[in-house]
Amino acid sequence: FRYLGTGQSLASLHFAFLIGKSTASVIIRETCVAIWDALHAAVMGQPHKEQWKEIADVFQQTCQFPNCAGAIDGKHIRIKKPVRSGSQFYNYKKYFSFVLFAMCDANYSFRYIDVGSYGSRSDSAVFAHSEFGKLIHDKALDLPEHTALPGTTSPAMPFVFVADEAFALGENLMRPYSSRGLSLARRVFNYRLTRARRVVECAFGILANKWRFLHTPIHLKLETAISAVKAACVLHNFVRARDGFNFEDSLTHSLHSHRPSVVRGHRQGAAVREQFTAYFMSPHGALPWQLDAI
């Protein structure tokens, strides 16, 4: 816990506790694995239909984005170069990292994480190869049935996840419109989506400021570093449930976003996005301040 909370080096722990650096590394690895095994199912289990509805209700209350089941994003975790890894972990920011991909709810708790993908991969590639991405593709997430948006009776709309432009558009995955030559309605949609998507950025901020080993490069073996990040994520959820949320914790963080990449969506996702766009400009879905904010 000293290491996770402060990011002290192994040399510092060696002098503080009079143990060898290799012993400290083993203790960190075994403790983090035990934390993950003990807490994962309790604080990060896959939601069922009713829990998805509860998540969507909170998104509607706090972010005014209906039928939203979560916000997704990926962040670089800075590490030392793994042995015999070549350039696989070398990212576009010119340092070595692996990716923390996460989906969180409007209470800033992580509902799903994937840790350890190569830093050279894009968000869309990490998402496509993750268990969560495969569950969305196979429609195996147990999402609720399509539901009409508040104040309307039709059409029935799917529950969606919100992401940035690095992800591909899909029936259950909304991304912003390209920033070139946008109409007023599309600019409003981008604003409303950003209001919902920012919760995952805030969650990363809370995570990094609570567990400060994420502020510096992780000088551990790759497997141990991955275990430490996974342990920090479940501890984040545990602390969130116990202590609640302090807004100031989310203002800054040292985890680096991925570079946006151009990915194509499909027609069904485009149709769903157009329905949301029209709804956000209608009397039932418009916000009084949205035109002043764009």
Phi, psi and chi 1 to 4 in degrees:
 res  aa     phi    psi   chi1   chi2   chi3   chi4
   1 PHE       -  -33.7  -77.2  104.0      -      -
   2 ARG   -59.9  -44.0  173.7   76.2   67.7   86.2
   3 TYR   -65.6  -47.2  173.5   76.8      -      -
   4 LEU   -64.0  -38.8  -63.8  179.1      -      -
   5 GLY   -79.4  -25.5      -      -      -      -
   6 THR  -119.9  -23.5   65.2      -      -      -
   7 GLY    73.7   21.0      -      -      -      -
   8 GLN   -59.3  147.1  -75.3 -176.4  -39.0      -
   9 SER   -71.8  163.8   66.5      -      -      -
  10 LEU   -63.4  -33.2  -66.3 -179.6      -      -
  11 ALA   -63.9  -41.0      -      -      -      -
  12 SER   -64.3  -42.5  175.7      -      -      -
  13 LEU   -65.8  -34.5  -65.1  173.7      -      -
  14 HIS   -59.1  -45.5  158.7   68.5      -      -
  15 PHE   -77.1  -31.6  -72.8  110.6      -      -
  16 ALA   -72.3  -37.6      -      -      -      -
  17 PHE  -114.6    2.2  -64.5   99.1      -      -
  18 LEU    56.0   47.2  -58.8 -179.9      -      -
  19 ILE  -128.1  158.6   57.1  175.5      -      -
  20 GLY   -67.7  154.1      -      -      -      -
  21 LYS   -64.1  -37.6  -71.9 -175.9  -77.1 -173.3
  22 SER   -66.5  -35.8   59.8      -      -      -
  23 THR   -65.6  -42.4  -58.2      -      -      -
  24 ALA   -61.2  -40.1      -      -      -      -
  25 SER   -63.7  -41.7  179.7      -      -      -
  26 VAL   -64.8  -41.5  170.4      -      -      -
  27 ILE   -62.6  -42.9  -68.3  171.8      -      -
  28 ILE   -60.5  -46.9  -69.2  170.5      -      -
  29 ARG   -62.6  -48.8 -175.9 -174.2   71.7 -112.8
  30 GLU   -66.8  -37.6  -67.3 -179.5  -10.9      -
  31 THR   -67.6  -42.2  -57.5      -      -      -
  32 CYS   -66.3  -39.6  -71.2      -      -      -
  33 VAL   -62.7  -42.2  169.2      -      -      -
  34 ALA   -64.7  -40.0      -      -      -      -
  35 ILE   -62.2  -46.3  -69.5  171.3      -      -
  36 TRP   -61.3  -46.3  170.9  -99.3      -      -
  37 ASP   -63.0  -36.0  -69.2  -18.3      -      -
  38 ALA   -78.6  -34.2      -      -      -      -
  39 LEU  -106.2  -20.7  -66.5  179.8      -      -
  40 HIS   -54.9  -52.3  173.4 -123.5      -      -
  41 ALA   -65.9  -32.5      -      -      -      -
  42 ALA   -77.3  -38.1      -      -      -      -
  43 VAL  -113.2   -4.1  -58.4      -      -      -
  44 MET  -143.1   34.2 -155.1 -176.4  -72.2      -
  45 GLY   -71.9  155.1      -      -      -      -
  46 GLN   -68.4  127.5 -179.0  174.6  -37.4      -
  47 PRO   -66.1  154.7  -18.0   31.2      -      -
  48 HIS  -104.1 -177.0   51.5   70.4      -      -
  49 LYS   -53.1  -48.3  -85.1 -171.1  173.2   66.0
  50 GLU   -66.3  -37.2  -68.5  -56.0  -44.3      -
  51 GLN   -68.4  -36.7  -70.4  175.4  -39.1      -
  52 TRP   -60.2  -40.8  -74.5  123.4      -      -
  53 LYS   -64.0  -40.0  -70.3 -180.0 -179.6  179.0
  54 GLU   -64.2  -41.6  -67.6  172.4    1.9      -
  55 ILE   -60.8  -45.1  -67.7  171.1      -      -
  56 ALA   -63.9  -36.5      -      -      -      -
  57 ASP   -62.4  -40.7  -72.2  -17.7      -      -
  58 VAL   -68.3  -39.9  178.9      -      -      -
  59 PHE   -60.2  -40.5  -93.6  105.0      -      -
  60 GLN   -66.4  -39.2  170.9   63.3    8.7      -
  61 GLN   -71.6  -39.6  -66.8  167.8    9.8      -
  62 THR   -96.7  -31.8   58.9      -      -      -
  63 CYS  -117.2   -6.7  -55.9      -      -      -
  64 GLN    55.9   41.1  -67.4   77.6   48.2      -
  65 PHE  -123.3  105.1 -160.4  106.7      -      -
  66 PRO   -74.0  158.4   27.4  -34.1      -      -
  67 ASN    55.3   31.2  -72.8   25.9      -      -
  68 CYS   -99.8  120.4 -178.6      -      -      -
  69 ALA   -96.9   -8.1      -      -      -      -
  70 GLY   166.4  166.8      -      -      -      -
  71 ALA  -119.4  137.3      -      -      -      -
  72 ILE  -124.3  150.1   65.4  176.0      -      -
  73 ASP  -168.0  167.8 -159.9    4.8      -      -
  74 GLY  -127.1  146.0      -      -      -      -
  75 LYS  -133.1  146.4  -66.6  -65.6  179.8 -177.1
  76 HIS   -82.5  133.2  -72.1  -71.2      -      -
  77 ILE  -107.2  115.3  -54.5  -64.4      -      -
  78 ARG   -72.3  132.5 -170.8 -172.2  -68.1 -100.9
  79 ILE  -137.5  169.1   57.7  172.8      -      -
  80 LYS   -78.6  157.7   69.8  175.3 -177.2  179.1
  81 LYS   -62.5  120.4 -178.8 -177.1 -178.6  -62.7
  82 PRO   -64.1  151.0  -21.9   33.8      -      -
  83 VAL   -64.0  133.6  177.4      -      -      -
  84 ARG    52.5   40.6  -67.6 -172.2  -66.7  -85.3
  85 SER  -101.8   -5.6   63.2      -      -      -
  86 GLY    60.7 -133.2      -      -      -      -
  87 SER  -105.1   13.5   61.3      -      -      -
  88 GLN   -62.0  -34.7  -68.6  175.2  -40.7      -
  89 PHE   -98.1    5.9  -69.4   92.1      -      -
  90 TYR   -89.1  115.3 -166.1   68.4      -      -
  91 ASN   -96.4  177.3   63.9   42.1      -      -
  92 TYR   -67.7  -16.2   75.2   98.6      -      -
  93 LYS   -84.0    1.9  -68.5  178.3  179.5  -72.5
  94 LYS    70.2   41.5  -57.0 -173.7 -176.2  -55.8
  95 TYR  -146.7  169.1   60.9   81.2      -      -
  96 PHE   -89.2  138.0  -67.9   94.2      -      -
  97 SER  -160.6  160.8   67.8      -      -      -
  98 PHE  -117.5  170.9   59.6   75.1      -      -
  99 VAL  -105.2  132.8  177.4      -      -      -
 100 LEU  -100.5  105.9  164.5   59.7      -      -
 101 PHE   -97.3  133.3  169.0   79.4      -      -
 102 ALA  -143.4  150.1      -      -      -      -
 103 MET  -121.5  128.0 -173.4  -84.5  -72.6      -
 104 CYS  -128.7  162.8   77.6      -      -      -
 105 ASP   -96.5 -177.6   59.9   26.7      -      -
 106 ALA   -74.8   -7.2      -      -      -      -
 107 ASN   -93.9   12.4  -71.4  -39.1      -      -
 108 TYR    67.0   26.1  -51.4   93.2      -      -
 109 SER  -104.0  141.5  -66.0      -      -      -
 110 PHE   -78.4  128.3  -62.6  114.5      -      -
 111 ARG  -100.0  -20.2  -66.1  -66.0 -176.8  148.4
 112 TYR  -157.1  140.3  172.7   84.5      -      -
 113 ILE  -136.8  151.3   59.8  170.5      -      -
 114 ASP  -132.6  120.9 -178.5  -86.4      -      -
 115 VAL  -122.3  133.0 -173.5      -      -      -
 116 GLY   116.1   -0.4      -      -      -      -
 117 SER   -66.5  154.9  -65.7      -      -      -
 118 TYR   -58.4  138.3  -61.6  137.4      -      -
 119 GLY   -64.6  -20.1      -      -      -      -
 120 SER   -78.4  -10.3   58.4      -      -      -
 121 ARG   -81.5  152.7  -79.5 -174.3  170.7 -179.8
 122 SER   -83.1  164.0   65.9      -      -      -
 123 ASP   -56.7  -43.6  -87.9   -7.3      -      -
 124 SER   -64.0  -36.5   57.0      -      -      -
 125 ALA   -70.2  -41.7      -      -      -      -
 126 VAL   -61.2  -45.0  173.0      -      -      -
 127 PHE   -62.1  -45.2  172.5   71.5      -      -
 128 ALA   -62.8  -33.4      -      -      -      -
 129 HIS   -93.8   -2.5  -71.0   88.7      -      -
 130 SER   -82.6  159.0   69.3      -      -      -
 131 GLU   -61.3  -38.4  179.9 -175.1   -3.5      -
 132 PHE   -64.3  -43.6 -175.6   73.9      -      -
 133 GLY   -61.4  -39.4      -      -      -      -
 134 LYS   -68.3  -35.6  -65.9  174.4 -177.5  176.4
 135 LEU   -65.6  -40.5  -72.0  172.9      -      -
 136 ILE   -64.6  -45.7  -71.2 -176.1      -      -
 137 HIS   -61.2  -38.5 -179.2  -91.7      -      -
 138 ASP   -88.7    2.0  -63.3  -23.2      -      -
 139 LYS    53.9   47.4  -61.5 -172.2 -179.2  -60.7
 140 ALA  -113.5   19.0      -      -      -      -
 141 LEU   -87.7   -2.1  -86.7  178.2      -      -
 142 ASP    59.9   39.5 -164.1   27.8      -      -
 143 LEU   -70.4  153.1  -68.1  172.3      -      -
 144 PRO   -63.1  163.2  -19.6   31.4      -      -
 145 GLU   -63.3  157.4  -60.2  -63.7  -32.7      -
 146 HIS   -55.2  137.2  -68.0 -161.7      -      -
 147 THR  -132.8  139.3  -55.6      -      -      -
 148 ALA   -64.7  147.1      -      -      -      -
 149 LEU   -70.2  154.0  -59.7  178.4      -      -
 150 PRO   -53.6  133.1  -26.4   34.6      -      -
 151 GLY    86.5   -2.3      -      -      -      -
 152 THR  -123.9  165.8   67.1      -      -      -
 153 THR  -114.3  -17.5   56.0      -      -      -
 154 SER  -160.4  159.3   64.9      -      -      -
 155 PRO   -79.4  162.0   33.0  -36.7      -      -
 156 ALA   -72.2  128.3      -      -      -      -
 157 MET  -110.2  144.6  -63.4  -73.0  -73.3      -
 158 PRO   -73.5  160.6   28.5  -35.3      -      -
 159 PHE   -80.8  138.1  -77.2   76.2      -      -
 160 VAL  -129.0  161.4  -60.9      -      -      -
 161 PHE  -111.0  144.1  -60.9   90.9      -      -
 162 VAL  -106.2  142.0  -66.4      -      -      -
 163 ALA  -148.7  174.6      -      -      -      -
 164 ASP   -90.3 -173.0   61.4   21.5      -      -
 165 GLU   -71.9   -5.2   62.2  -86.5   16.1      -
 166 ALA   -76.3  -12.5      -      -      -      -
 167 PHE  -103.6  155.6  -66.4   85.3      -      -
 168 ALA   -82.8  140.0      -      -      -      -
 169 LEU   -67.4  140.4 -176.7   66.6      -      -
 170 GLY  -152.0  174.0      -      -      -      -
 171 GLU   -58.9  -37.0 -179.4 -176.2    9.0      -
 172 ASN  -109.6   16.0  -61.7  110.9      -      -
 173 LEU  -140.4  113.4 -175.3   59.3      -      -
 174 MET  -101.7  135.7  -66.2  -69.6   99.8      -
 175 ARG  -129.3  161.1   54.6  166.9  -78.8  174.6
 176 PRO   -68.9  159.9    6.2   -3.6      -      -
 177 TYR   -70.2  155.0  -71.1  100.6      -      -
 178 SER   -57.5  144.5  171.3      -      -      -
 179 SER   -78.6    1.3   57.8      -      -      -
 180 ARG   -91.8  126.0  -62.8  179.5 -179.8  178.2
 181 GLY    56.5   45.0      -      -      -      -
 182 LEU   -79.2  143.3  -68.0 -178.9      -      -
 183 SER   -75.2  169.1   65.0      -      -      -
 184 LEU   -60.0  -43.7  178.0   63.0      -      -
 185 ALA   -61.9  -40.2      -      -      -      -
 186 ARG   -72.0  -34.0  -68.8 -173.1  172.8 -171.3
 187 ARG   -64.7  -39.0  -71.2  166.7   58.4 -161.9
 188 VAL   -64.1  -43.0  167.8      -      -      -
 189 PHE   -59.2  -45.7  172.8   85.2      -      -
 190 ASN   -60.0  -39.1  -76.9    0.0      -      -
 191 TYR   -64.4  -45.1  165.7   69.1      -      -
 192 ARG   -67.9  -38.2  -62.9  -72.5  -68.3  -88.1
 193 LEU   -65.8  -40.3 -177.8  140.5      -      -
 194 THR   -63.7  -37.6  -58.9      -      -      -
 195 ARG   -57.8  -37.7  -81.3  175.1   53.9   81.8
 196 ALA   -80.9  -38.9      -      -      -      -
 197 ARG   -70.3  -24.9 -168.4 -171.5   64.5   80.9
 198 ARG   -64.8  -17.3   67.1 -178.7  179.6  179.8
 199 VAL   -63.7  -32.4  -60.0      -      -      -
 200 VAL   -70.9  -34.0   67.8      -      -      -
 201 GLU   -64.1  -42.3  -61.7  -74.8  -10.6      -
 202 CYS   -63.9  -38.8  -68.2      -      -      -
 203 ALA   -62.4  -41.6      -      -      -      -
 204 PHE   -62.8  -37.0  -75.4  133.7      -      -
 205 GLY   -64.5  -44.9      -      -      -      -
 206 ILE   -61.7  -43.9  -60.2  168.6      -      -
 207 LEU   -57.9  -49.7  175.8   71.2      -      -
 208 ALA   -68.5  -35.6      -      -      -      -
 209 ASN   -78.7  -23.2  -76.8  -11.3      -      -
 210 LYS   -83.1  -43.3  177.8   69.7   72.6  172.9
 211 TRP  -111.2   91.3  -51.9  104.9      -      -
 212 ARG   -78.9   -1.8  -58.0 -170.1   70.9   83.5
 213 PHE   -65.5  -17.0   78.5  103.4      -      -
 214 LEU   -78.2   -7.5  -64.9  170.0      -      -
 215 HIS   -81.8  -13.2  -81.5  -83.9      -      -
 216 THR  -130.6  161.7   58.3      -      -      -
 217 PRO   -57.8  141.3  -23.7   33.5      -      -
 218 ILE   -89.4  114.5  -58.5  177.3      -      -
 219 HIS   -98.5   62.4  -68.5  -81.0      -      -
 220 LEU  -131.4  164.8  -61.9  171.3      -      -
 221 LYS   -58.8  152.9  -68.1 -178.3  179.0  178.5
 222 LEU   -56.3  -45.9 -179.7   61.7      -      -
 223 GLU   -63.1  -39.1  -64.0   77.5    9.6      -
 224 THR   -68.9  -39.6  -55.4      -      -      -
 225 ALA   -62.7  -42.2      -      -      -      -
 226 ILE   -63.0  -43.1  -68.9  172.5      -      -
 227 SER   -62.7  -38.0  -65.2      -      -      -
 228 ALA   -65.6  -41.9      -      -      -      -
 229 VAL   -66.6  -41.6  172.8      -      -      -
 230 LYS   -62.8  -41.0  -68.8  167.1   66.8  175.2
 231 ALA   -64.2  -41.2      -      -      -      -
 232 ALA   -61.3  -37.5      -      -      -      -
 233 CYS   -68.0  -42.7  -71.3      -      -      -
 234 VAL   -72.6  -33.4  -67.4      -      -      -
 235 LEU   -66.4  -36.5  -72.8  170.4      -      -
 236 HIS   -55.9  -49.1  163.8   89.7      -      -
 237 ASN   -63.6  -40.4  -78.8    9.7      -      -
 238 PHE   -62.2  -45.9  179.6   79.9      -      -
 239 VAL   -68.1  -38.2  173.1      -      -      -
 240 ARG   -60.1  -43.4  -74.4  -77.4  -57.6  115.8
 241 ALA   -67.9  -31.7      -      -      -      -
 242 ARG   -83.8  -44.0 -173.9 -166.9   66.4 -179.3
 243 ASP  -103.1  -13.8  -65.7  -15.3      -      -
 244 GLY    81.6 -166.5      -      -      -      -
 245 PHE  -117.1  131.5  171.2   61.9      -      -
 246 ASN  -112.1  115.7 -179.8   -5.5      -      -
 247 PHE   -57.8  -36.1  176.6   78.0      -      -
 248 GLU   -61.5  -24.3  -67.4  179.1   -5.5      -
 249 ASP   -65.4  -20.1  -73.1  -16.5      -      -
 250 SER  -100.6    5.9   69.6      -      -      -
 251 LEU   -72.0  -35.0  -67.2  179.1      -      -
 252 THR  -137.3  151.3   59.8      -      -      -
 253 HIS  -156.3  162.1   64.8   80.9      -      -
 254 SER  -108.3   11.8   62.0      -      -      -
 255 LEU   -84.7  136.7  -52.4 -175.9      -      -
 256 HIS  -101.1  134.5  -59.3  -74.6      -      -
 257 SER   -70.8  159.3  -62.7      -      -      -
 258 HIS   -75.5  155.5  -94.4 -175.1      -      -
 259 ARG   -73.8  128.9  175.4  174.5   53.3 -172.5
 260 PRO   -59.3  139.6  -22.7   33.6      -      -
 261 SER  -124.1  156.2   56.6      -      -      -
 262 VAL   -84.0  117.0  177.4      -      -      -
 263 VAL  -131.0  148.7  -71.0      -      -      -
 264 ARG   -99.3  143.9  -63.7 -178.9  178.7  179.4
 265 GLY   -97.9 -171.1      -      -      -      -
 266 HIS  -123.0  172.4   56.6   73.2      -      -
 267 ARG   -63.8  -38.7  -66.2  179.6 -178.7  178.7
 268 GLN   -62.9  -41.6 -163.1  167.9   10.3      -
 269 GLY   -65.1  -38.5      -      -      -      -
 270 ALA   -63.2  -38.0      -      -      -      -
 271 ALA   -66.6  -40.7      -      -      -      -
 272 VAL   -64.1  -42.3  171.6      -      -      -
 273 ARG   -63.1  -39.1 -174.9  167.5   63.9  174.8
 274 GLU   -65.2  -35.6  -71.6  -65.3  -21.1      -
 275 GLN   -65.2  -42.7  -68.6  -73.1   -9.5      -
 276 PHE   -63.8  -40.5  -85.9  109.3      -      -
 277 THR   -60.1  -45.5  -58.1      -      -      -
 278 ALA   -65.4  -38.8      -      -      -      -
 279 TYR   -64.2  -41.0  174.9   75.9      -      -
 280 PHE   -68.0  -14.9  -68.6  148.3      -      -
 281 MET  -100.8   -3.4  -65.2  -62.1  -69.5      -
 282 SER   -86.8  163.0   70.8      -      -      -
 283 PRO   -58.7  -31.0  -23.9   33.6      -      -
 284 HIS   -76.6  -29.4  -63.2  -63.9      -      -
 285 GLY  -111.0  -11.3      -      -      -      -
 286 ALA   -73.8  148.3      -      -      -      -
 287 LEU  -102.9  143.5  -63.0  175.9      -      -
 288 PRO   -58.7  -30.3  -22.2   32.1      -      -
 289 TRP  -102.1    0.4   65.4   84.8      -      -
 290 GLN   -65.0  -34.1   64.7 -174.3   23.5      -
 291 LEU   -71.6  -28.7  -64.2 -177.7      -      -
 292 ASP   -76.8  -21.2  -64.4  -31.5      -      -
 293 ALA   -88.5  -17.1      -      -      -      -
 294 ILE   -93.0      -   60.2  176.5      -      -
